[in-house]
Amino acid sequence: MGVSTPTPPPIAFYRPRMAGAATMPKSSDRIYQTQRLRISKVVEAPLKFVYQWCTDFRDDDGKLSTSKPRFKTLRPAPDRVLRIRLSNAKAGTPDIAVDLVRLMPPNAWHVDQIDETDLAAVDYRLSPHGPNKTRVTLDITERWMTPRHPDRREYLESTGHYWDRLVAAIEKRYRSGQPARE
């Protein structure tokens, strides 16, 4: 009779890189903390424009991040995107993340992400918020696989600042009269 091993908890995947994050854990069975968060931002642009801008996954998307990651983006199907993100780490070895994206036009998409230190799932929803305004809502489940991770306040602050930059970029492009996608 064999020895049974415990079944690891169900996992899902996303997140912007947090400063000072620990290195990759030795075992993915280890979940130190799960955080569930909701972030909402209002964009002064119509829903269709915001959806097109947010789901135009490109290799040069890192230009909007302070860490300047590099991306490799593949589109295996019209409603699927696979992205690999490489970020510079302090130790010289790149931090790697893989995003699996499911597009659900006209107003939603889902990202599962596996990262060096965490597994995340993010549901993005857009809703009209008055004339030419759109509310972007992120429902995030973050599972940390390392004891060194940002607390809830740090995570909300970092993600909120990142989305403030994205909102400013979306609004600037909309006001310029350029199409959402290049």
N, CA and C atoms as an extended XYZ file, in Angstrom:
546
Properties=species:S:1:pos:R:3:atomname:S:1:resname:S:1:resid:I:1 pbc="F F F"
N         0.837       -1.178        0.000 N   MET     1
C         0.000        0.000        0.000 CA  MET     1
C         0.884        1.243        0.000 C   MET     1
N         0.653        2.160       -0.972 N   GLY     2
C         1.467        3.361       -1.116 CA  GLY     2
C         1.095        4.444       -0.124 C   GLY     2
N         1.992        5.358        0.028 N   VAL     3
C         1.759        6.507        0.902 CA  VAL     3
C         1.102        7.596        0.070 C   VAL     3
N         0.012        8.137        0.568 N   SER     4
C        -0.651        9.210       -0.179 CA  SER     4
C        -0.069       10.556        0.223 C   SER     4
N         0.000       11.428       -0.750 N   THR     5
C         0.474       12.779       -0.469 CA  THR     5
C        -0.722       13.704       -0.426 C   THR     5
N        -0.667       14.730        0.403 N   PRO     6
C        -1.804       15.651        0.482 CA  PRO     6
C        -1.992       16.377       -0.845 C   PRO     6
N        -3.233       16.613       -1.190 N   THR     7
C        -3.557       17.360       -2.402 CA  THR     7
C        -3.348       18.841       -2.138 C   THR     7
N        -2.566       19.504       -3.021 N   PRO     8
C        -2.369       20.942       -2.804 CA  PRO     8
C        -3.679       21.693       -2.995 C   PRO     8
N        -3.805       22.857       -2.376 N   PRO     9
C        -5.035       23.639       -2.537 CA  PRO     9
C        -5.204       24.079       -3.982 C   PRO     9
N        -6.448       24.288       -4.422 N   PRO    10
C        -6.642       24.793       -5.781 CA  PRO    10
C        -5.992       26.166       -5.907 C   PRO    10
N        -5.446       26.424       -7.077 N   ILE    11
C        -4.735       27.682       -7.275 CA  ILE    11
C        -5.202       28.384       -8.532 C   ILE    11
N        -5.048       29.655       -8.562 N   ALA    12
C        -5.294       30.459       -9.754 CA  ALA    12
C        -4.176       31.492       -9.849 C   ALA    12
N        -4.107       32.356      -10.883 N   PHE    13
C        -2.945       33.202      -11.134 CA  PHE    13
C        -3.173       34.712      -11.290 C   PHE    13
N        -1.830       36.623      -11.391 N   TYR    14
C        -1.588       38.028      -11.802 CA  TYR    14
C        -0.842       38.873      -10.760 C   TYR    14
N        -0.264       39.938      -11.044 N   ARG    15
C         0.105       41.062      -10.200 CA  ARG    15
C         1.283       41.851      -10.729 C   ARG    15
N         1.283       43.137      -10.439 N   PRO    16
C         2.473       43.908      -10.773 CA  PRO    16
C         3.608       43.540       -9.828 C   PRO    16
N         4.797       43.629      -10.261 N   ARG    17
C         5.988       43.284       -9.475 CA  ARG    17
C         6.101       44.199       -8.266 C   ARG    17
N         6.292       43.610       -7.099 N   MET    18
C         6.415       44.366       -5.862 CA  MET    18
C         7.900       44.502       -5.510 C   MET    18
N         8.317       45.681       -5.130 N   ALA    19
C         9.696       45.919       -4.740 CA  ALA    19
C        10.041       45.070       -3.524 C   ALA    19
N        11.213       44.459       -3.559 N   GLY    20
C        11.676       43.685       -2.413 CA  GLY    20
C        11.034       42.318       -2.287 C   GLY    20
N        10.370       41.831       -3.326 N   ALA    21
C         9.745       40.509       -3.244 CA  ALA    21
C        10.827       39.445       -3.112 C   ALA    21
N        10.482       38.352       -2.488 N   ALA    22
C        11.437       37.277       -2.255 CA  ALA    22
C        11.669       36.472       -3.526 C   ALA    22
N        12.588       35.533       -3.439 N   THR    23
C        12.875       34.671       -4.581 CA  THR    23
C        11.842       33.562       -4.685 C   THR    23
N        11.949       32.806       -5.779 N   MET    24
C        11.007       31.724       -6.050 CA  MET    24
C        10.998       30.714       -4.899 C   MET    24
N         9.818       30.259       -4.479 N   PRO    25
C         9.741       29.290       -3.383 CA  PRO    25
C        10.247       27.926       -3.833 C   PRO    25
N        10.583       27.075       -2.865 N   LYS    26
C        11.069       25.734       -3.179 CA  LYS    26
C         9.933       24.808       -3.578 C   LYS    26
N         8.725       25.086       -3.125 N   SER    27
C         7.588       24.223       -3.435 CA  SER    27
C         6.368       25.073       -3.724 C   SER    27
N         5.668       24.752       -4.819 N   SER    28
C         4.464       25.515       -5.141 CA  SER    28
C         3.273       25.075       -4.297 C   SER    28
N         3.452       24.021       -3.473 N   ASP    29
C         2.379       23.593       -2.581 CA  ASP    29
C         2.201       24.576       -1.424 C   ASP    29
N         3.184       25.424       -1.210 N   ARG    30
C         3.178       26.315       -0.073 CA  ARG    30
C         2.488       27.628       -0.425 C   ARG    30
N         1.384       27.920        0.210 N   ILE    31
C         0.700       29.198        0.044 CA  ILE    31
C         0.742       29.880        1.411 C   ILE    31
N         1.443       31.000        1.494 N   TYR    32
C         1.582       31.700        2.767 CA  TYR    32
C         0.408       32.601        3.079 C   TYR    32
N        -0.177       33.183        2.045 N   GLN    33
C        -1.332       34.042        2.278 CA  GLN    33
C        -2.116       34.189        0.981 C   GLN    33
N        -3.419       34.297        1.127 N   THR    34
C        -4.291       34.605        0.003 CA  THR    34
C        -4.933       35.946        0.284 C   THR    34
N        -4.851       36.835       -0.700 N   GLN    35
C        -5.480       38.150       -0.590 CA  GLN    35
C        -6.533       38.273       -1.684 C   GLN    35
N        -7.701       38.750       -1.291 N   ARG    36
C        -8.755       39.056       -2.263 CA  ARG    36
C        -8.999       40.551       -2.210 C   ARG    36
N        -8.892       41.176       -3.378 N   LEU    37
C        -8.964       42.635       -3.443 CA  LEU    37
C        -9.876       43.058       -4.588 C   LEU    37
N       -10.439       44.232       -4.449 N   ARG    38
C       -11.202       44.845       -5.533 CA  ARG    38
C       -10.674       46.265       -5.707 C   ARG    38
N       -10.363       46.590       -6.948 N   ILE    39
C        -9.893       47.931       -7.294 CA  ILE    39
C       -10.803       48.436       -8.400 C   ILE    39
N       -11.184       49.696       -8.298 N   SER    40
C       -12.074       50.285       -9.289 CA  SER    40
C       -11.556       51.672       -9.652 C   SER    40
N       -11.547       51.955      -10.950 N   LYS    41
C       -11.109       53.257      -11.459 CA  LYS    41
C       -12.101       53.722      -12.512 C   LYS    41
N       -12.287       55.031      -12.620 N   VAL    42
C       -13.139       55.602      -13.663 CA  VAL    42
C       -12.236       56.233      -14.714 C   VAL    42
N       -12.522       55.900      -15.983 N   VAL    43
C       -11.752       56.403      -17.114 CA  VAL    43
C       -12.650       57.320      -17.930 C   VAL    43
N       -12.156       58.480      -18.283 N   GLU    44
C       -12.929       59.408      -19.113 CA  GLU    44
C       -12.733       59.066      -20.590 C   GLU    44
N       -13.372       57.949      -20.964 N   ALA    45
C       -13.375       57.461      -22.345 CA  ALA    45
C       -14.493       56.433      -22.439 C   ALA    45
N       -15.076       56.245      -23.640 N   PRO    46
C       -16.167       55.283      -23.778 CA  PRO    46
C       -15.696       53.840      -23.594 C   PRO    46
N       -16.625       52.989      -23.188 N   LEU    47
C       -16.332       51.597      -22.878 CA  LEU    47
C       -15.620       50.888      -24.036 C   LEU    47
N       -16.085       51.031      -25.255 N   LYS    48
C       -15.478       50.340      -26.389 CA  LYS    48
C       -14.007       50.727      -26.547 C   LYS    48
N       -13.702       52.013      -26.406 N   PHE    49
C       -12.329       52.488      -26.512 CA  PHE    49
C       -11.471       51.890      -25.391 C   PHE    49
N       -11.987       51.907      -24.164 N   VAL    50
C       -11.237       51.391      -23.016 CA  VAL    50
C       -10.972       49.895      -23.199 C   VAL    50
N       -11.983       49.141      -23.629 N   TYR    51
C       -11.801       47.701      -23.840 CA  TYR    51
C       -10.728       47.443      -24.896 C   TYR    51
N       -10.805       48.155      -26.001 N   GLN    52
C        -9.819       47.951      -27.061 CA  GLN    52
C        -8.413       48.302      -26.582 C   GLN    52
N        -8.268       49.383      -25.838 N   TRP    53
C        -6.955       49.795      -25.351 CA  TRP    53
C        -6.414       48.763      -24.360 C   TRP    53
N        -7.247       48.343      -23.416 N   CYS    54
C        -6.790       47.430      -22.360 CA  CYS    54
C        -6.490       46.028      -22.871 C   CYS    54
N        -7.131       45.605      -23.945 N   THR    55
C        -6.937       44.238      -24.442 CA  THR    55
C        -6.054       44.191      -25.685 C   THR    55
N        -5.361       45.264      -25.970 N   ASP    56
C        -4.407       45.308      -27.075 CA  ASP    56
C        -3.035       44.894      -26.541 C   ASP    56
N        -2.921       43.644      -26.136 N   PHE    57
C        -1.691       43.148      -25.531 CA  PHE    57
C        -0.582       43.160      -26.563 C   PHE    57
N         0.523       43.867      -26.206 N   ARG    58
C         1.627       44.039      -27.145 CA  ARG    58
C         2.956       43.824      -26.439 C   ARG    58
N         3.973       43.530      -27.238 N   ASP    59
C         5.297       43.302      -26.668 CA  ASP    59
C         5.885       44.554      -26.022 C   ASP    59
N         5.439       45.754      -26.424 N   ASP    60
C         6.008       46.987      -25.863 CA  ASP    60
C         5.170       47.565      -24.713 C   ASP    60
N         4.282       46.788      -24.141 N   ASP    61
C         3.444       47.282      -23.035 CA  ASP    61
C         4.243       47.667      -21.788 C   ASP    61
N         5.456       47.190      -21.642 N   GLY    62
C         6.262       47.503      -20.468 CA  GLY    62
C         6.628       48.963      -20.328 C   GLY    62
N         6.438       49.744      -21.399 N   LYS    63
C         6.808       51.167      -21.339 CA  LYS    63
C         5.982       51.930      -20.299 C   LYS    63
N         4.836       51.398      -19.894 N   LEU    64
C         3.994       52.082      -18.906 CA  LEU    64
C         4.303       51.672      -17.467 C   LEU    64
N         5.187       50.713      -17.297 N   SER    65
C         5.535       50.223      -15.964 CA  SER    65
C         6.832       50.865      -15.494 C   SER    65
N         6.948       51.085      -14.204 N   THR    66
C         8.185       51.651      -13.669 CA  THR    66
C         9.340       50.652      -13.749 C   THR    66
N         9.049       49.332      -13.767 N   SER    67
C        10.111       48.327      -13.814 CA  SER    67
C        10.546       47.989      -15.240 C   SER    67
N         9.836       48.499      -16.253 N   LYS    68
C        10.180       48.314      -17.665 CA  LYS    68
C        10.382       46.840      -18.050 C   LYS    68
N         9.395       45.990      -17.807 N   PRO    69
C         9.547       44.579      -18.198 CA  PRO    69
C         9.501       44.417      -19.708 C   PRO    69
N        10.010       43.275      -20.175 N   ARG    70
C         9.928       42.904      -21.583 CA  ARG    70
C         8.850       41.836      -21.714 C   ARG    70
N         8.098       41.874      -22.810 N   PHE    71
C         7.021       40.913      -23.035 CA  PHE    71
C         7.214       40.168      -24.338 C   PHE    71
N         6.776       38.942      -24.351 N   LYS    72
C         6.593       38.177      -25.580 CA  LYS    72
C         5.120       37.790      -25.584 C   LYS    72
N         4.404       38.212      -26.621 N   THR    73
C         2.953       38.043      -26.676 CA  THR    73
C         2.581       37.126      -27.836 C   THR    73
N         1.775       36.116      -27.539 N   LEU    74
C         1.267       35.197      -28.556 CA  LEU    74
C        -0.256       35.216      -28.513 C   LEU    74
N        -0.879       35.080      -29.674 N   ARG    75
C        -2.348       35.020      -29.772 CA  ARG    75
C        -2.744       33.705      -30.443 C   ARG    75
N        -2.865       32.622      -29.659 N   PRO    76
C        -3.190       31.320      -30.256 CA  PRO    76
C        -4.627       31.211      -30.773 C   PRO    76
N        -5.506       32.099      -30.341 N   ALA    77
C        -6.902       32.119      -30.788 CA  ALA    77
C        -7.407       33.551      -30.635 C   ALA    77
N        -8.501       33.909      -31.330 N   PRO    78
C        -8.998       35.292      -31.250 CA  PRO    78
C        -9.349       35.736      -29.826 C   PRO    78
N        -9.735       34.812      -28.970 N   ASP    79
C       -10.118       35.183      -27.605 CA  ASP    79
C        -9.092       34.752      -26.557 C   ASP    79
N        -7.876       34.393      -26.984 N   ARG    80
C        -6.841       33.954      -26.054 CA  ARG    80
C        -5.535       34.700      -26.305 C   ARG    80
N        -4.852       35.039      -25.219 N   VAL    81
C        -3.537       35.660      -25.300 CA  VAL    81
C        -2.635       34.956      -24.293 C   VAL    81
N        -1.422       34.674      -24.708 N   LEU    82
C        -0.407       34.114      -23.826 CA  LEU    82
C         0.745       35.105      -23.804 C   LEU    82
N         1.117       35.544      -22.589 N   ARG    83
C         2.206       36.528      -22.470 CA  ARG    83
C         3.252       36.016      -21.508 C   ARG    83
N         4.487       36.240      -21.884 N   ILE    84
C         5.605       35.957      -20.992 CA  ILE    84
C         6.243       37.299      -20.678 C   ILE    84
N         6.417       37.562      -19.383 N   ARG    85
C         7.009       38.830      -18.940 CA  ARG    85
C         8.348       38.547      -18.287 C   ARG    85
N         9.378       39.269      -18.710 N   LEU    86
C        10.699       39.198      -18.097 CA  LEU    86
C        11.006       40.561      -17.497 C   LEU    86
N        11.331       40.561      -16.208 N   SER    87
C        11.695       41.800      -15.517 CA  SER    87
C        13.097       41.654      -14.961 C   SER    87
N        13.823       42.749      -14.899 N   ASN    88
C        15.160       42.715      -14.328 CA  ASN    88
C        15.075       42.554      -12.824 C   ASN    88
N        15.814       41.600      -12.304 N   ALA    89
C        15.851       41.363      -10.862 CA  ALA    89
C        17.181       41.867      -10.306 C   ALA    89
N        17.184       42.129       -9.020 N   LYS    90
C        18.401       42.641       -8.387 CA  LYS    90
C        19.539       41.623       -8.441 C   LYS    90
N        19.221       40.333       -8.389 N   ALA    91
C        20.246       39.293       -8.367 CA  ALA    91
C        20.816       38.998       -9.755 C   ALA    91
N        20.312       39.656      -10.791 N   GLY    92
C        20.817       39.441      -12.137 CA  GLY    92
C        20.036       38.406      -12.930 C   GLY    92
N        19.268       37.566      -12.263 N   THR    93
C        18.425       36.590      -12.932 CA  THR    93
C        17.074       37.239      -13.194 C   THR    93
N        16.542       37.113      -14.419 N   PRO    94
C        15.255       37.787      -14.688 CA  PRO    94
C        14.101       37.162      -13.908 C   PRO    94
N        13.191       38.004      -13.456 N   ASP    95
C        11.940       37.525      -12.881 CA  ASP    95
C        11.040       37.195      -14.060 C   ASP    95
N        10.342       36.082      -13.960 N   ILE    96
C         9.517       35.608      -15.062 CA  ILE    96
C         8.075       35.478      -14.595 C   ILE    96
N         7.145       35.884      -15.461 N   ALA    97
C         5.720       35.682      -15.215 CA  ALA    97
C         5.084       35.210      -16.517 C   ALA    97
N         4.070       34.382      -16.392 N   VAL    98
C         3.303       33.932      -17.545 CA  VAL    98
C         1.849       34.299      -17.299 C   VAL    98
N         1.252       35.002      -18.262 N   ASP    99
C        -0.156       35.400      -18.190 CA  ASP    99
C        -0.949       34.618      -19.225 C   ASP    99
N        -2.039       34.003      -18.796 N   LEU   100
C        -2.994       33.362      -19.694 CA  LEU   100
C        -4.238       34.224      -19.671 C   LEU   100
N        -4.596       34.781      -20.820 N   VAL   101
C        -5.682       35.751      -20.894 CA  VAL   101
C        -6.835       35.178      -21.702 C   VAL   101
N        -8.046       35.340      -21.185 N   ARG   102
C        -9.263       34.981      -21.918 CA  ARG   102
C       -10.054       36.266      -22.119 C   ARG   102
N       -10.240       36.641      -23.378 N   LEU   103
C       -10.992       37.846      -23.715 CA  LEU   103
C       -12.477       37.517      -23.777 C   LEU   103
N       -13.304       38.391      -23.220 N   MET   104
C       -14.755       38.212      -23.217 CA  MET   104
C       -15.411       39.524      -23.635 C   MET   104
N       -15.259       39.862      -24.932 N   PRO   105
C       -15.819       41.122      -25.408 CA  PRO   105
C       -17.331       41.168      -25.187 C   PRO   105
N       -17.878       42.327      -24.995 N   PRO   106
C       -17.267       43.637      -25.203 CA  PRO   106
C       -16.776       44.297      -23.926 C   PRO   106
N       -16.876       43.618      -22.766 N   ASN   107
C       -16.599       44.364      -21.537 CA  ASN   107
C       -15.862       43.587      -20.446 C   ASN   107
N       -15.234       42.462      -20.769 N   ALA   108
C       -14.564       41.710      -19.705 CA  ALA   108
C       -13.391       40.905      -20.259 C   ALA   108
N       -12.449       40.594      -19.375 N   TRP   109
C       -11.383       39.649      -19.679 CA  TRP   109
C       -10.878       39.100      -18.356 C   TRP   109
N       -10.232       37.962      -18.429 N   HIS   110
C        -9.730       37.279      -17.237 CA  HIS   110
C        -8.256       36.958      -17.462 C   HIS   110
N        -7.434       37.145      -16.423 N   VAL   111
C        -6.010       36.812      -16.493 CA  VAL   111
C        -5.672       35.848      -15.366 C   VAL   111
N        -5.058       34.718      -15.738 N   ASP   112
C        -4.440       33.815      -14.772 CA  ASP   112
C        -2.947       34.023      -14.917 C   ASP   112
N        -2.252       34.214      -13.797 N   GLN   113
C        -0.820       34.494      -13.860 CA  GLN   113
C        -0.073       33.622      -12.875 C   GLN   113
N         1.033       33.105      -13.335 N   ILE   114
C         1.986       32.455      -12.438 CA  ILE   114
C         3.256       33.296      -12.502 C   ILE   114
N         3.776       33.581      -11.336 N   ASP   115
C         4.915       34.479      -11.198 CA  ASP   115
C         5.955       33.764      -10.343 C   ASP   115
N         7.095       34.395      -10.158 N   GLU   116
C         8.157       33.813       -9.334 CA  GLU   116
C         7.719       33.584       -7.886 C   GLU   116
N         6.841       34.446       -7.378 N   THR   117
C         6.493       34.381       -5.957 CA  THR   117
C         5.009       34.235       -5.680 C   THR   117
N         4.188       34.243       -6.718 N   ASP   118
C         2.748       34.225       -6.462 CA  ASP   118
C         1.974       33.625       -7.626 C   ASP   118
N         0.738       33.311       -7.330 N   LEU   119
C        -0.238       32.855       -8.313 CA  LEU   119
C        -1.418       33.803       -8.182 C   LEU   119
N        -1.943       34.263       -9.295 N   ALA   120
C        -3.016       35.237       -9.200 CA  ALA   120
C        -4.074       34.996      -10.263 C   ALA   120
N        -5.279       35.448       -9.969 N   ALA   121
C        -6.380       35.464      -10.931 CA  ALA   121
C        -7.014       36.837      -10.849 C   ALA   121
N        -7.249       37.441      -12.015 N   VAL   122
C        -7.863       38.768      -12.035 CA  VAL   122
C        -9.006       38.759      -13.042 C   VAL   122
N       -10.165       39.167      -12.582 N   ASP   123
C       -11.313       39.390      -13.454 CA  ASP   123
C       -11.434       40.890      -13.655 C   ASP   123
N       -11.401       41.317      -14.910 N   TYR   124
C       -11.544       42.717      -15.281 CA  TYR   124
C       -12.934       42.898      -15.867 C   TYR   124
N       -13.647       43.898      -15.377 N   ARG   125
C       -14.980       44.207      -15.913 CA  ARG   125
C       -15.067       45.697      -16.175 C   ARG   125
N       -15.676       46.031      -17.309 N   LEU   126
C       -15.917       47.432      -17.662 CA  LEU   126
C       -17.409       47.669      -17.624 C   LEU   126
N       -17.797       48.851      -17.137 N   SER   127
C       -19.213       49.218      -17.149 CA  SER   127
C       -19.323       50.707      -17.454 C   SER   127
N       -20.389       51.088      -18.176 N   PRO   128
C       -20.580       52.518      -18.468 CA  PRO   128
C       -20.744       53.288      -17.161 C   PRO   128
N       -20.194       54.496      -17.140 N   HIS   129
C       -20.268       55.328      -15.931 CA  HIS   129
C       -20.556       56.771      -16.343 C   HIS   129
N       -21.678       56.950      -17.001 N   GLY   130
C       -22.015       58.277      -17.502 CA  GLY   130
C       -21.563       58.420      -18.941 C   GLY   130
N       -21.856       59.582      -19.532 N   PRO   131
C       -21.485       59.788      -20.942 CA  PRO   131
C       -19.962       59.783      -21.123 C   PRO   131
N       -19.489       58.927      -22.011 N   ASN   132
C       -18.057       58.821      -22.318 CA  ASN   132
C       -17.179       58.563      -21.102 C   ASN   132
N       -17.709       57.840      -20.130 N   LYS   133
C       -16.923       57.418      -18.972 CA  LYS   133
C       -17.136       55.924      -18.767 C   LYS   133
N       -16.089       55.266      -18.297 N   THR   134
C       -16.125       53.822      -18.081 CA  THR   134
C       -15.522       53.501      -16.725 C   THR   134
N       -16.188       52.638      -15.981 N   ARG   135
C       -15.623       52.127      -14.723 CA  ARG   135
C       -14.898       50.821      -15.027 C   ARG   135
N       -13.638       50.731      -14.596 N   VAL   136
C       -12.847       49.507      -14.700 CA  VAL   136
C       -12.788       48.907      -13.299 C   VAL   136
N       -13.218       47.658      -13.171 N   THR   137
C       -13.190       46.972      -11.872 CA  THR   137
C       -12.324       45.730      -11.989 C   THR   137
N       -11.379       45.608      -11.074 N   LEU   138
C       -10.511       44.446      -11.006 CA  LEU   138
C       -10.862       43.669       -9.744 C   LEU   138
N       -11.221       42.399       -9.894 N   ASP   139
C       -11.390       41.494       -8.757 CA  ASP   139
C       -10.190       40.560       -8.771 C   ASP   139
N        -9.344       40.698       -7.756 N   ILE   140
C        -8.051       40.020       -7.727 CA  ILE   140
C        -8.031       38.984       -6.607 C   ILE   140
N        -7.560       37.796       -6.927 N   THR   141
C        -7.229       36.787       -5.915 CA  THR   141
C        -5.745       36.511       -6.075 C   THR   141
N        -4.988       36.822       -5.042 N   GLU   142
C        -3.536       36.712       -5.059 CA  GLU   142
C        -3.127       35.665       -4.035 C   GLU   142
N        -2.382       34.652       -4.473 N   ARG   143
C        -1.885       33.608       -3.563 CA  ARG   143
C        -0.367       33.710       -3.521 C   ARG   143
N         0.145       34.080       -2.356 N   TRP   144
C         1.579       34.300       -2.179 CA  TRP   144
C         2.262       32.994       -1.788 C   TRP   144
N         3.314       32.635       -2.527 N   MET   145
C         4.053       31.398       -2.280 CA  MET   145
C         5.368       31.657       -1.546 C   MET   145
N         5.472       32.787       -0.927 N   THR   146
C         6.672       33.146       -0.182 CA  THR   146
C         6.244       33.925        1.063 C   THR   146
N         6.967       33.769        2.156 N   PRO   147
C         6.570       34.510        3.360 CA  PRO   147
C         6.782       36.019        3.234 C   PRO   147
N         7.699       36.455        2.335 N   ARG   148
C         7.933       37.891        2.137 CA  ARG   148
C         7.069       38.370        0.984 C   ARG   148
N         6.006       39.054        1.296 N   HIS   149
C         5.099       39.583        0.274 CA  HIS   149
C         4.478       40.868        0.791 C   HIS   149
N         3.958       41.689       -0.112 N   PRO   150
C         3.346       42.949        0.341 CA  PRO   150
C         2.083       42.690        1.144 C   PRO   150
N         1.860       43.534        2.146 N   ASP   151
C         0.594       43.417        2.876 CA  ASP   151
C        -0.511       44.046        2.027 C   ASP   151
N        -1.727       43.915        2.493 N   ARG   152
C        -2.888       44.372        1.725 CA  ARG   152
C        -2.785       45.852        1.335 C   ARG   152
N        -2.372       46.694        2.283 N   ARG   153
C        -2.265       48.123        2.028 CA  ARG   153
C        -1.209       48.408        0.957 C   ARG   153
N        -0.041       47.777        1.068 N   GLU   154
C         1.020       47.981        0.080 CA  GLU   154
C         0.577       47.522       -1.315 C   GLU   154
N        -0.097       46.390       -1.359 N   TYR   155
C        -0.548       45.847       -2.641 CA  TYR   155
C        -1.587       46.765       -3.285 C   TYR   155
N        -2.571       47.200       -2.495 N   LEU   156
C        -3.586       48.113       -3.026 CA  LEU   156
C        -2.956       49.418       -3.501 C   LEU   156
N        -2.012       49.941       -2.731 N   GLU   157
C        -1.352       51.197       -3.092 CA  GLU   157
C        -0.562       51.040       -4.392 C   GLU   157
N         0.219       49.984       -4.504 N   SER   158
C         1.032       49.756       -5.696 CA  SER   158
C         0.154       49.549       -6.935 C   SER   158
N        -0.853       48.706       -6.819 N   THR   159
C        -1.735       48.433       -7.950 CA  THR   159
C        -2.554       49.670       -8.312 C   THR   159
N        -3.000       50.413       -7.304 N   GLY   160
C        -3.742       51.651       -7.555 CA  GLY   160
C        -2.907       52.668       -8.307 C   GLY   160
N        -1.639       52.843       -7.915 N   HIS   161
C        -0.749       53.782       -8.613 CA  HIS   161
C        -0.501       53.327      -10.056 C   HIS   161
N        -0.309       52.024      -10.238 N   TYR   162
C        -0.096       51.497      -11.594 CA  TYR   162
C        -1.313       51.794      -12.464 C   TYR   162
N        -2.512       51.549      -11.924 N   TRP   163
C        -3.721       51.801      -12.702 CA  TRP   163
C        -3.977       53.299      -12.900 C   TRP   163
N        -3.515       54.141      -11.988 N   ASP   164
C        -3.602       55.587      -12.221 CA  ASP   164
C        -2.809       55.962      -13.473 C   ASP   164
N        -1.608       55.357      -13.659 N   ARG   165
C        -0.805       55.617      -14.861 CA  ARG   165
C        -1.513       55.099      -16.112 C   ARG   165
N        -2.136       53.911      -15.999 N   LEU   166
C        -2.850       53.365      -17.156 CA  LEU   166
C        -4.039       54.239      -17.531 C   LEU   166
N        -4.804       54.680      -16.531 N   VAL   167
C        -5.962       55.542      -16.792 CA  VAL   167
C        -5.506       56.822      -17.491 C   VAL   167
N        -4.424       57.422      -17.007 N   ALA   168
C        -3.912       58.653      -17.634 CA  ALA   168
C        -3.516       58.391      -19.091 C   ALA   168
N        -2.901       57.246      -19.369 N   ALA   169
C        -2.496       56.918      -20.740 CA  ALA   169
C        -3.714       56.682      -21.638 C   ALA   169
N        -4.727       56.006      -21.119 N   ILE   170
C        -5.951       55.767      -21.900 CA  ILE   170
C        -6.620       57.101      -22.231 C   ILE   170
N        -6.790       57.952      -21.218 N   GLU   171
C        -7.458       59.239      -21.422 CA  GLU   171
C        -6.676       60.132      -22.392 C   GLU   171
N        -5.355       60.121      -22.284 N   LYS   172
C        -4.524       60.932      -23.181 CA  LYS   172
C        -4.713       60.469      -24.627 C   LYS   172
N        -4.700       59.171      -24.831 N   ARG   173
C        -4.874       58.647      -26.197 CA  ARG   173
C        -6.266       58.958      -26.725 C   ARG   173
N        -7.288       58.824      -25.874 N   TYR   174
C        -8.658       59.121      -26.309 CA  TYR   174
C        -8.797       60.593      -26.703 C   TYR   174
N        -8.274       61.495      -25.867 N   ARG   175
C        -8.354       62.935      -26.148 CA  ARG   175
C        -7.577       63.307      -27.416 C   ARG   175
N        -6.554       62.543      -27.766 N   SER   176
C        -5.749       62.844      -28.950 CA  SER   176
C        -6.472       62.506      -30.258 C   SER   176
N        -7.563       61.729      -30.141 N   GLY   177
C        -8.291       61.339      -31.338 CA  GLY   177
C        -7.722       60.125      -32.039 C   GLY   177
N        -6.649       59.562      -31.483 N   GLN   178
C        -6.060       58.351      -32.075 CA  GLN   178
C        -6.931       57.143      -31.743 C   GLN   178
N        -6.863       56.093      -32.582 N   PRO   179
C        -7.596       54.867      -32.242 CA  PRO   179
C        -7.006       54.216      -31.004 C   PRO   179
N        -7.802       53.402      -30.325 N   ALA   180
C        -7.346       52.723      -29.110 CA  ALA   180
C        -6.188       51.770      -29.397 C   ALA   180
N        -6.236       51.136      -30.558 N   ARG   181
C        -5.185       50.177      -30.930 CA  ARG   181
C        -4.336       50.751      -32.035 C   ARG   181
N        -3.040       50.480      -31.945 N   GLU   182
C        -2.114       50.953      -32.986 CA  GLU   182
C        -2.065       49.981      -34.124 C   GLU   182
